[in-house]
Amino acid sequence: MLLKTVDVGLMANHLSAHKAIIKRLNLYSRAVQNKQLATILEQQVMIMRNHVQTMNQLLDPNQQKVSLPPIPNGATKMQNQIVENDFGIDDHDIAIDAHFTASSMAKENFNSSENMKNQQVKQIHSQMAMQQSQIAERHEMLAQQMGWASHPNASIAEQTAVVTPLETMPNQAGIIPPQQMDNQNQMH
């Protein structure tokens, strides 16, 4: 299949970013102590590799139908050979950075898919975005479980202070609010 220049350019940018990110995540996966974090990192590396392979297939003009493999379940045969962590970051730092990376990649893939022209390329990049989003959620759940991140709840007063009733919003479109419609209908 022949692709539009914009599709090829966006994937070329993604491929170079993926290679660097995979190297960093591999380094992290060898340095973490937490087994659950190691598993998530391994999954993140595997989906990134799948994304590289899928984009290479999409770029191959001889390929007709390409599909994205699902997120692998659990740890693979990658060995968690713990290396001396002499770069001064701990599991908390790694989890936060890996979460940010997955979240950023999800947004990047989604935004790119919106600009892509080929329907198959567009759809696959949306799927890549969803996979990255799922990995980001796993990192966030682990961070909350470990006490590395918290998202405090707003008070009821703070939450209700933000609510803007539709009736108090300016009516610039000339639309009659529901209460006025009811009043007008009763008058007729």
Legacy VTK file of the C-alpha trace (Angstrom):
# vtk DataFile Version 3.0
C-alpha trace
ASCII
DATASET POLYDATA
POINTS 188 float
0.000 0.000 0.000
1.242 3.479 -0.772
0.971 5.997 2.047
0.675 9.751 2.093
3.834 11.690 2.959
2.317 12.916 6.242
1.747 9.315 7.415
5.332 8.312 6.562
6.767 11.408 8.265
4.800 10.904 11.476
5.812 7.242 11.673
9.478 8.104 10.993
9.388 10.447 14.015
7.688 7.778 16.131
10.246 5.128 15.192
13.233 7.179 16.314
11.500 8.096 19.590
10.513 4.469 20.235
14.081 3.223 19.913
15.394 5.671 22.521
12.480 5.030 24.906
12.903 1.246 24.651
16.572 1.600 25.642
15.647 3.723 28.680
12.851 1.366 29.764
15.187 -1.632 29.423
17.676 0.127 31.674
14.905 0.808 34.179
13.647 -2.784 34.097
17.115 -4.019 35.092
17.400 -1.524 37.948
14.016 -1.845 39.721
13.475 -3.805 42.909
9.652 -3.983 42.832
8.543 -7.085 40.879
5.190 -5.566 39.910
6.936 -2.508 38.480
9.378 -4.774 36.623
6.429 -6.608 35.044
4.743 -3.385 33.921
8.023 -2.133 32.478
8.483 -5.399 30.579
4.970 -5.077 29.152
5.692 -1.458 28.224
8.880 -2.485 26.398
7.054 -5.322 24.615
4.245 -3.099 23.358
6.762 -0.482 22.221
8.593 -3.206 20.274
5.257 -4.341 18.836
4.550 -0.748 17.816
7.922 -0.508 16.030
7.284 -3.801 14.228
3.747 -2.733 13.273
4.904 0.654 11.955
7.620 -1.074 9.909
4.922 -3.323 8.417
2.753 -0.290 7.654
5.712 1.361 5.917
6.342 -1.744 3.776
4.597 -1.054 0.441
4.152 -4.825 -0.084
2.071 -5.245 3.090
-1.665 -5.039 2.617
-3.295 -5.858 5.951
-1.485 -5.052 9.190
-2.769 -5.566 12.717
-1.497 -4.517 16.130
-0.809 -7.324 18.625
-2.554 -6.989 22.002
-0.739 -6.050 25.198
1.130 -9.173 26.345
-0.090 -10.746 29.590
2.319 -10.847 32.494
6.060 -11.100 32.468
7.905 -12.707 29.614
11.197 -14.482 29.453
13.039 -11.186 29.876
15.210 -11.682 32.896
15.237 -9.019 35.520
18.992 -8.946 35.985
19.239 -6.285 38.635
22.167 -4.038 37.890
23.878 -1.673 40.231
21.703 1.433 40.268
24.390 4.080 40.224
22.350 6.753 38.464
20.570 7.752 41.667
16.926 7.022 40.919
14.725 4.631 42.849
11.597 2.621 41.996
9.402 5.633 42.770
11.269 7.808 40.250
11.243 5.041 37.646
7.502 4.454 38.077
6.709 8.162 37.738
8.906 8.552 34.648
7.557 5.380 33.025
3.994 6.573 33.723
4.744 9.952 32.186
6.337 8.242 29.164
3.329 5.983 28.554
0.894 8.861 29.017
2.902 11.081 26.669
3.145 8.334 24.044
-0.622 7.770 24.270
-1.273 11.445 23.582
1.311 11.532 20.789
-0.196 8.476 19.078
-3.721 9.828 19.383
-2.755 13.252 18.042
-0.835 11.660 15.186
-3.756 9.411 14.302
-5.926 12.506 13.927
-3.499 13.858 11.301
-2.932 10.611 9.425
-4.653 10.089 6.092
-4.615 6.317 5.542
-7.528 4.729 7.438
-5.566 1.630 8.487
-2.607 3.702 9.734
-5.016 6.044 11.550
-6.860 3.164 13.238
-3.692 1.356 14.308
-2.262 4.530 15.862
-5.494 5.011 17.817
-5.077 1.434 19.072
-1.451 2.189 20.000
-2.701 5.198 21.963
-5.129 2.994 23.889
-2.406 0.471 24.711
-0.096 3.197 26.005
-2.977 4.605 28.038
-3.576 1.185 29.619
0.108 0.911 30.568
-0.040 4.425 32.058
-3.063 3.340 34.140
-1.131 0.318 35.442
1.753 2.551 36.490
-0.667 4.944 38.189
-2.435 2.150 40.071
0.905 0.801 41.312
2.067 4.281 42.333
-1.125 4.796 44.353
-0.859 1.333 45.889
2.746 1.991 46.935
1.953 5.485 48.242
4.120 7.143 45.577
1.265 9.253 44.224
-1.999 10.529 45.580
-4.846 12.473 44.114
-6.764 14.178 46.916
-10.523 14.493 46.591
-12.036 17.946 46.264
-14.406 18.989 49.043
-18.106 19.138 48.283
-17.934 22.939 48.509
-15.030 23.090 46.021
-16.775 20.727 43.646
-20.141 22.496 43.711
-18.466 25.912 43.368
-17.318 24.871 39.902
-20.784 23.900 38.682
-22.242 26.490 36.327
-25.948 26.063 35.794
-26.996 26.321 32.179
-29.609 28.937 33.035
-26.976 31.426 34.253
-24.810 31.117 31.156
-25.110 33.913 28.577
-27.561 33.031 25.830
-25.690 34.259 22.780
-27.213 31.758 20.373
-30.771 32.934 20.944
-31.779 29.567 22.399
-34.663 29.651 24.834
-33.814 28.012 28.202
-36.000 24.992 29.124
-37.874 26.836 31.909
-38.825 29.680 29.581
-39.955 27.165 26.941
-42.230 25.513 29.523
-43.622 28.925 30.532
-44.221 29.874 26.901
-45.920 26.563 26.135
-48.231 26.990 29.128
-49.195 30.480 27.961
-50.230 29.279 24.490
LINES 1 189
188 0 1 2 3 4 5 6 7 8 9 10 11 12 13 14 15 16 17 18 19 20 21 22 23 24 25 26 27 28 29 30 31 32 33 34 35 36 37 38 39 40 41 42 43 44 45 46 47 48 49 50 51 52 53 54 55 56 57 58 59 60 61 62 63 64 65 66 67 68 69 70 71 72 73 74 75 76 77 78 79 80 81 82 83 84 85 86 87 88 89 90 91 92 93 94 95 96 97 98 99 100 101 102 103 104 105 106 107 108 109 110 111 112 113 114 115 116 117 118 119 120 121 122 123 124 125 126 127 128 129 130 131 132 133 134 135 136 137 138 139 140 141 142 143 144 145 146 147 148 149 150 151 152 153 154 155 156 157 158 159 160 161 162 163 164 165 166 167 168 169 170 171 172 173 174 175 176 177 178 179 180 181 182 183 184 185 186 187
